[in-house]
Amino acid sequence: MTILVTGATGNVGRHVVNQLVRSGQHVRALSRNPAAANVPEGVETVYGDLTAPETLVPALKGVKGIYLMTSVAGGSPLQTGSEIIELAEKAGVRRAAILWSGEKGTVERAAEASGLEWTFIQPYCEFMSNTLIWAESIRSESVVREPFGDSLNAVIHEADVASVAATALSKDGHAGKTYILTGPEALTPRAKVRIIGEALGRDVRFIELTKEQARERLKKLGVSEDMIEYVLKWHENLPKEAYTVVPTVQEVTGQRARTYAQWVADHLQDFS
Ligand SMILES: NC(=O)c1ccc[n+]([C@@H]2O[C@H](COP(=O)([O-])OP(=O)(O)OC[C@H]3O[C@@H](n4cnc5c(N)ncnc54)[C@H](OP(=O)(O)O)[C@@H]3O)[C@@H](O)[C@H]2O)c1
C-alpha cells in the first residue's frame, strides 16, 4: 500500500519517510517543491499544498495511509482540515497519523467525524531539533543565550515522533488512540548545553536571557508577534505533559525513546 507523507522535508516527516521505507512500505512524499525534496531512492515525490486541498487530489491517488501535519509554514494552524479529510476518504485512504500542533484543530475534528482510522500523535514537549537554533553561537562563540534556563522539558527526538507515526500507519491496533509523547528524561536548557559541551569536549557557556531579550531575538529571526507571544506564554505556563516523562514511545514502538545525548551525537557536525 502507498503511504503519503506530508511535511516530508521537515524534522519529523523526513524520519517518517525513512522509517516507512525501511519497513518495506511504498512511500509518496508531499512537498511544495518536490524537485528539492531529497528523499531516499524508491520514494515518489509529489507536489501538494495543504492550504489548497484541491492540489492534493493527484497525491492521494491509491493512498491507504497518510501522515498529516496540522500546521503550515510559519506555524499557523491548518484551516483546511475538513476538505483534506474528505478528499482522503474519497480517495480510499484508511489510516491517518496526525501530528499535534498545540491544539485540537480542523484536521483532528474532521478525522474524528470521519470513517478513517485516525491516530493522534501528541508531543506536548519540545522537539530536540529546536536546539539547532543554538548551533551558530556554539560554533562561533561557544555560547548559548536562552530564557527560562531552569525550565524542565521532556524533549523528544524527532525520529521517535516519527517511529510512533510510522508504527500507527503500518501496524494494526492504533486506531482511535491519542498518544501523548515525551523523550526519556526531562532536561533544562542548562543541562542540554552541558550535554552538548561534553559531546564537543569543550566548555559551552549558558547565558540566561530576560523575556524582553528573548522577544527581541525572536523578532530579529523574523518570528511573527503572535508566535512570539504564544511561545513565551507557553514557556511560562508549561503544561505538565511537557515535562512529565511517559513511556509511550517504547510502548508503541517497542524501542526505548532516544536520549538527548543520542540526538546531539546525531547532530554533532552542526555544533562543531
Ligand atoms: N518543534 C517543537 O518543539 C514541536 C513540538 C510539538 C509539536 N510540534 C508541531 O510539529 C509541527 C512541525 O513539524 P516538523 O518540525 O516536522 O516540521 P518542519 O520541520 O517545520 O517542516 C514543515 C514541513 O511542512 C511542509 N509544509 C509547510 N507548509 C506547507 C503547505 N502549505 N503545504 C504542504 N506542506 C507544507 C514543509 O514542506 P515543503 O516546504 O517541502 O512543502 C515541511 O516539510 C508543527 O505543527 C508543530 O506545531 C512542534
The ligand as an SDF file (V2000), in Angstrom:
LIG
                    3D

 48 52  0  0  0  0  0  0  0  0999 V2000
    9.1350   21.9910   17.4310 N   0  0  0  0  0  0  0  0  0  0  0  0
    8.5280   21.5320   18.5030 C   0  0  0  0  0  0  0  0  0  0  0  0
    9.0470   21.5830   19.6220 O   0  0  0  0  0  0  0  0  0  0  0  0
    7.1540   20.9180   18.3720 C   0  0  0  0  0  0  0  0  0  0  0  0
    6.5900   20.2480   19.4600 C   0  0  0  0  0  0  0  0  0  0  0  0
    5.3430   19.6710   19.3130 C   0  0  0  0  0  0  0  0  0  0  0  0
    4.6600   19.7750   18.1240 C   0  0  0  0  0  0  0  0  0  0  0  0
    5.2400   20.4480   17.0880 N   0  0  0  0  0  0  0  0  0  0  0  0
    4.4980   20.5590   15.8330 C   0  0  0  0  0  0  0  0  0  0  0  0
    5.2140   19.8910   14.8160 O   0  0  0  0  0  0  0  0  0  0  0  0
    4.9240   20.5060   13.5830 C   0  0  0  0  0  0  0  0  0  0  0  0
    6.2200   20.7800   12.8380 C   0  0  0  0  0  0  0  0  0  0  0  0
    6.7710   19.5460   12.4620 O   0  0  0  0  0  0  0  0  0  0  0  0
    8.1970   19.4690   11.8610 P   0  0  0  0  0  0  0  0  0  0  0  0
    9.1570   20.1260   12.8150 O   0  0  0  0  0  0  0  0  0  0  0  0
    8.4290   18.0710   11.4410 O   0  0  0  0  0  0  0  0  0  0  0  0
    8.0150   20.3570   10.5790 O   0  0  0  0  0  0  0  0  0  0  0  0
    9.0680   21.3720    9.9180 P   0  0  0  0  0  0  0  0  0  0  0  0
   10.4420   20.7950   10.0060 O   0  0  0  0  0  0  0  0  0  0  0  0
    8.7830   22.7120   10.4730 O   0  0  0  0  0  0  0  0  0  0  0  0
    8.6580   21.2810    8.4120 O   0  0  0  0  0  0  0  0  0  0  0  0
    7.4830   21.7750    7.9410 C   0  0  0  0  0  0  0  0  0  0  0  0
    7.0640   20.8780    6.7890 C   0  0  0  0  0  0  0  0  0  0  0  0
    5.7600   21.2730    6.3920 O   0  0  0  0  0  0  0  0  0  0  0  0
    5.7240   21.3910    4.9980 C   0  0  0  0  0  0  0  0  0  0  0  0
    4.7780   22.4770    4.6960 N   0  0  0  0  0  0  0  0  0  0  0  0
    4.7690   23.7330    5.1910 C   0  0  0  0  0  0  0  0  0  0  0  0
    3.7430   24.4250    4.6730 N   0  0  0  0  0  0  0  0  0  0  0  0
    3.0950   23.5740    3.8260 C   0  0  0  0  0  0  0  0  0  0  0  0
    1.9730   23.6810    2.9860 C   0  0  0  0  0  0  0  0  0  0  0  0
    1.2850   24.8320    2.8860 N   0  0  0  0  0  0  0  0  0  0  0  0
    1.5890   22.6030    2.2730 N   0  0  0  0  0  0  0  0  0  0  0  0
    2.2820   21.4420    2.3310 C   0  0  0  0  0  0  0  0  0  0  0  0
    3.3630   21.2760    3.1140 N   0  0  0  0  0  0  0  0  0  0  0  0
    3.7580   22.3280    3.8580 C   0  0  0  0  0  0  0  0  0  0  0  0
    7.1230   21.7030    4.5240 C   0  0  0  0  0  0  0  0  0  0  0  0
    7.3030   21.0590    3.2920 O   0  0  0  0  0  0  0  0  0  0  0  0
    7.7530   21.7910    1.9140 P   0  0  0  0  0  0  0  0  0  0  0  0
    8.4390   23.0720    2.2900 O   0  0  0  0  0  0  0  0  0  0  0  0
    8.6730   20.7700    1.2930 O   0  0  0  0  0  0  0  0  0  0  0  0
    6.4720   21.9760    1.1650 O   0  0  0  0  0  0  0  0  0  0  0  0
    7.9770   20.9990    5.5970 C   0  0  0  0  0  0  0  0  0  0  0  0
    8.2920   19.6870    5.2000 O   0  0  0  0  0  0  0  0  0  0  0  0
    4.1540   21.7860   13.8700 C   0  0  0  0  0  0  0  0  0  0  0  0
    2.7820   21.5300   13.6380 O   0  0  0  0  0  0  0  0  0  0  0  0
    4.3960   21.9910   15.3450 C   0  0  0  0  0  0  0  0  0  0  0  0
    3.3300   22.6660   15.9660 O   0  0  0  0  0  0  0  0  0  0  0  0
    6.4710   21.0060   17.1700 C   0  0  0  0  0  0  0  0  0  0  0  0
  1  2  1  0
  2  3  2  0
  2  4  1  0
  4  5  1  0
  4 48  2  0
  5  6  2  0
  6  7  1  0
  7  8  2  0
  8  9  1  0
  8 48  1  0
  9 10  1  0
  9 46  1  0
 10 11  1  0
 11 12  1  0
 11 44  1  0
 12 13  1  0
 13 14  1  0
 14 15  2  0
 14 16  1  0
 14 17  1  0
 17 18  1  0
 18 19  2  0
 18 20  1  0
 18 21  1  0
 21 22  1  0
 22 23  1  0
 23 24  1  0
 23 42  1  0
 24 25  1  0
 25 26  1  0
 25 36  1  0
 26 27  1  0
 26 35  1  0
 27 28  2  0
 28 29  1  0
 29 30  1  0
 29 35  2  0
 30 31  1  0
 30 32  2  0
 32 33  1  0
 33 34  2  0
 34 35  1  0
 36 37  1  0
 36 42  1  0
 37 38  1  0
 38 39  2  0
 38 40  1  0
 38 41  1  0
 42 43  1  0
 44 45  1  0
 44 46  1  0
 46 47  1  0
M  CHG  2   8   1  16  -1
M  END
$$$$
